[in-house]
Structures are given as C-alpha cells and as structure tokens.
C-alpha cells in the first residue's frame, strides 16, 4: 500500500491462508475488500466446501453499511466444448 493511503486503513484480518479482509475508510462509505485464493479442482469436495463456507461467513460478518468487494483468484477453469454441426 502506498504511504499516502495508509491513513485510510481501518483494519486488516488474515482469516485463513486463503482469505483476508482489508477495511478502508471512504469519503461517503467505508469499503471492505475480501481477497481470496480459492482451491483448485485437485482439492477434495470437503476442502472446497469448507473454503466457500468460510468465505460466506466472512462476507456476512462484514459491516452491512460497508461496500463489499470480493476479489482474488477464484481458479475458474474453462473447458473448450466441441460442437458438432450436422447438416
């Protein structure tokens, strides 16, 4: 963070090794930025479910009057689909 913006930081929390939050003071609203690093497909369903449950809990615990921004690496994997065109 740039030195001239440090005075805007209200709070920082490392929720887990994959989720952290940063609260910033704004002119009209305060902002909560939730930074995530989601597990990939190689993780078990339990691990992925646990991550998303914690993300939901983290989101809900943010002050309701804050602007909430979720950002980070959601590890979306897109597959190419082959379409067969029949004439």
Residue, then its C-alpha position, 0 to 999 in steps of 0.5 A: x500500500x502506498x504511504x499516502x493511503x495508509x491513513x485510510x486503513x481501518x483494519x486488516x484480518x488474515x482469516x485463513x491462508x486463503x482469505x483476508x479482509x482489508x477495511x478502508x475508510x471512504x469519503x461517503x462509505x467505508x469499503x471492505x475488500x475480501x481477497x481470496x485464493x480459492x482451491x483448485x479442482x485437485x482439492x477434495x469436495x470437503x476442502x472446497x466446501x469448507x473454503x466457500x463456507x468460510x468465505x460466506x461467513x466472512x462476507x456476512x460478518x462484514x459491516x452491512x453499511x460497508x461496500x463489499x468487494x470480493x476479489x482474488x483468484x477464484x481458479x475458474x477453469x474453462x473447458x473448450x466444448x466441441x460442437x458438432x454441426x450436422x447438416 
